[in-house]
Amino acid sequence: MAKNLLIVESPAKAKTIEGYLGKDFLVKSSYGHIRDLVKTDDAIDVNNNFVQKYEVPADKKAVVSELKKLAKEAETVWLASDEDREGEAISWHLFETLGLKEDKTKRIVFHEITKPAILKAIENPRKIDYNLVNAQQARRVLDRLVGFELSPVLWRKVKPSLSAGRVQSVAVRLIVEREREINKFKATAAFKVTAIFSTGKQKELFRAELSERFEAEAEAQKFLEACKSAIYSITSLETRPTKRSPAPPFTTSTLQQEASRKLGYSVSRTMSIAQKLYEHGFITYMRTDSVNLSDTALNAASAEIHSAYGDKYYQHRKFKTKSAGAQEAHEAIRPTYFEQHTIEGDNSEKRLYELIWKRAIASQMSEAQFEKTTAKISISTRSEQFVANGEVMKFDGFLKVYMESTDEEQETNLDEENANAILPPLSKGQELQAQEVKATERFSRPPARYTEASLVKKLEELGIGRPSTYAPTISTVQNRGYVVKEEREGKSRQFNVLTLAKGELNKEVKTEITGAEKGKLFPTDIGAVVNDFLVQHFNGIVDFHFTASVEKQFDEIAHGLKEWTEMIKSFYNPFHQEVETTIQTAEKARGERDLGVDPETGKRMSVRIGRFGPFVQIGENAENEGDEKPRYASLRTGQMIETITLEEALELFKLPKKVGVFEDKDMTVAIGRFGPYVRHASAFYSLPKGVDPHSVTEAEAIQIIEEKRKKDSEKLIKSFDENPDVKILNGRWGPYIEYGKLNVKIPKGKEAKDLTFEEVKALADAAEKEPKKTGRKFAKKK
């Protein structure tokens, strides 16, 4: 038996570390947290200093049992969970649950999994830091209290099965408020004037833009008329050197943002890949808000830059962390070995690693140097001036490796490209010829909807959440159905273009698509209703300043400056009183809105949240048995209670509609709980994505039915006369038995097509008696 038992959170990390330590060490994984608060409402004793009641979940009992046995046999137990608060809490839970002794337990931390870092950690053990543990306890307790007390209020006052969280509710508020800003936004138009100038020499053409914009078309037209007889000359020519500096190395939030912009990764995917890279020893710890690089890292980066690019590309830099609450770790995210430009692994791991490597190495490289030229061009018939900008790179510096992206790049119009193209040789006083002058109508744009990454950026700016909470927050608001990430089709909009070329002025009406969205976050109706209810009755919970101050208090607890139970008490008592008052006095919130009157029946039309989502209602609820019942229609994807119009609502009642007859039976198109469908002979056929249920033809409906039947026949391996609900089907992972509502695996060695009905029934009976699985065998640390 090894003298030393070293416990980490994940098997991958255990495997990597085991290779660095000798035979005296046995490295085991706890598979994340080994215990959690009990699920019942007595998990926290609010009357007894918030004492918590923990339990080891069923799926962790075997792990705990094995670790207990190994800990008893070892001379020393090394707790090597992550170096942040969450990791410290895991070490404390291990210490308590395994019944470890103070004198034979050592706590070690490292922010990279390399042999030198592990050996250095072993040489410098410490005790469990109870300030960090208390900060984590405070967060866990506060979030449990908020969730446990707020959720029942939402069940009663809004809709059953809802839940609320402290940081998640603030994230939803940001998205709801941004959506309302966009809905209120009224676009204004102005004419942007550009010109293509020639020096008179062949191919010496360049683009310039008028510094003013014209609000009215008549003004733009008048300007272009004046340009017909104008003489153009360069009134000023300014050339100056400019420099561009590299961005600092990645923190958790900047990695999430850049991986979203450059690689298209979701926040949770970025963190999942980064976790693998860390556990395999490729990068430093991925939950950090520090931009600092250690001296060892700076020296390694310097050596690599000198070796790979040459002396002139190196520039030593020390970045300082601006975030006031920076505390999670001591170093930015960087490669553990700078000489390793790429790694072995799947494509997503390679791409993220290369992004991290480039960003870190670029942070220690020289500035990029440019020569920027600005030419101002006078118009003899007008007072305005055209301005042409040109840029020439004199030395690429850090741009040889990496250039940071911005959210604004995603929003840029195509007509703004080439703003900094290379200009031909020009001189002051030089006359130019205008090949073309164009006035293009351009509309102001509403604020951009949040992407996952830009929401993280906003949360960080507000001081809400920490590196370990961004990804879970973004996932939770989507999983709860308060926010959806999706694509939305834009609407076509016409715009005018006036062009002066060869002395002639022409007008053209063009069409553009506006408002198309990809991978943006939209609030759902239930998200908006819950947000409004919380803002009205629990403003403190969704207040940005309050939530940021709570984070600061967690930091103070982590530094031993505040008693955690006092902090919780000062929050909980007024909050609990608010809950009691709201349950007694608040009215139900359904987000109901009057739309007007149905022109056909003269009855009131309204829209609100129902059991299965938002719906429109024509008529009042029937009070007496003989009263006429109201009619209902569900909202379509992309429609919202707040913005649906009377005309759009009336469209919804055009379904269900008969679209034709097939095999002597009617085909009806309707929209159900799971989307639009064709109903035929008591069977339902989903409409393919993008097919408008209002415009489905008889031929299209028949095609949808026949294609589904063909697909089903290819899927069917065998059916049984004894029971038509029992089938053997081809599934994604091979053949399986569909026995009513039960899906049953076919044992190895059994040929699907040869199974008899009796054998199938026996397999289904056995499957029904099997105990249901409660979850994954091992839950990952979140």
MOHU-V816966 format. One line per field, one symbol per residue. ss: DSSP state (h for helix, s for strand, l for the rest). phi: phi as a letter, one per 30 degrees, with the letter a starting at -180 (. if undefined). burial: 1 if it has 16 or more other C-alpha atoms within 10 Angstrom, else 0. A space follows every 10 residues. Layout:
ss = ???
phi = ???
burial = ???
//
This chain:
ss = lllsssssll hhhhhhhhll llllsssssl lllllsslll lllsslllll sslssllhhh hhhhhhhhhh hhhllssssl llllhhhhhh hhhhhhhlll lhhhssslll lsllhhhhhh hhhllslllh hhhhhhhhhh hhhhhhhhhh hhhhhhhlll lllllhhhhh hhhhhhhhhh hhhhllllss ssssssssll llllssssss ssssllhhhh hhhhhhhlll lsssssssss ssssllllls lhhhhhhhhh hhhlllhhhh hhhhhhhhhl llssllllll llllhhhhhh hhhhhhhhll hhhsllllll llllllllll llslslllll llllllhhhh hhhhhhhhhh hhllsllsss sssssssssl llllssssss ssssslhhhh llllllhhhh hllhhhllll llllllllll ssssssssss ssslllllll lhhhhhhhhh hllllllllh hhhhhhhhhl llssssssll ssssssssss sllsssssss ssssllssss ssslhhhhhh hhhhhhhlhh hhlhhhhhhh hhhhhhhhll lllhhhhhhh hhhhhhhhhh hhhhhlllll llssssslll lllsssssss llssssssll llllllllll ssssllllll lllllhhhhh hhllllssss ssllssssss ssllssssss llssssllll llhhhllhhh hhhhhhhhhh hhhhhssssl lllllsssss sllssssssl lsssslllll lhhhllhhhh hhhhhhhhhl llllllllll ll
phi = .ddcccccdb dddedddedc cdddcccbcc hidcabdddd dcdbddcbhh dcccbcdedc dddddddddd dddddbcccb dedcdddddd ddddedddid cedcbbcbba cacbeddddd dddbdbcddd dddddddddd ddddddddcd eeddedcbae idbbbddddd ddeedddddd eddddcdcca cccbbccbdj ddidcacbbd dcbcdcdddd dddddddecd ccbdcbbbbb dbbbcddddd cedddddddd ddciddddde dddddddddc idbdeccacc cdcdeedddd dedddeddbj edccbdbccc ddedceadac bddaddbddc dbbdldedde dddddddddd dddccdddcb cccbcccdbd cbddbdbccb bbdcadhddd cabdcbdded cddddcdidc dddddbbdid dbcddabbcc dbcdcdeddd cedddeeded edicibedce dddddddddd idbbcacbdd cdbcbcbcbc bhiccbcbcc bbcbidbbic ccdddddddd edddddcbee dcdddddddd ddddddddci cbdddddddd ddedddddde ddedcdddcb idbdckbddd cicdcbbadb dcjdbcbcjd ddcceddddd cbadddejdb edcdcedddd edddcdbdcl bbhibdcbca ccdcjdacca hiccbdddej ddddcdcedd dddddddddd ddddddcabb ddaddcbcbd cdcjdaccci cccbdcddjc dedcdcdddd dddddddddd ddddlddbdd dc
burial = 0001111111 1111011100 0000111111 1111101000 0011000001 0100011011 0011001101 1001011111 1111111111 1111101101 0000111111 1111100100 1100100111 1111111110 1111110111 1111011110 0111111111 1111110110 0000000011 1111111110 0000111111 0011001001 1011101101 0111100000 0000111111 1111111111 1000111111 1011111111 1111111111 1110001101 1111100000 0011100000 1000111111 1111111100 1100000011 1111111111 1111111111 0111111110 0000111111 1100101110 0100001000 0000000001 0110000000 1101011111 1100010111 1111111011 0011111101 1011101101 0111100000 0000111111 0000000000 0000000011 1111111111 1111100101 1111001101 1111111111 0111101110 0100100010 0110000011 1110100100 0001111111 0001111110 0000000000 0111110011 1001010011 0110110111 0000001111 1000011111 0001111000 0011010000 1101100000 0000001110 0000011111 0000111110 0011010000 0100001001 0011000000 0000000100 00
//
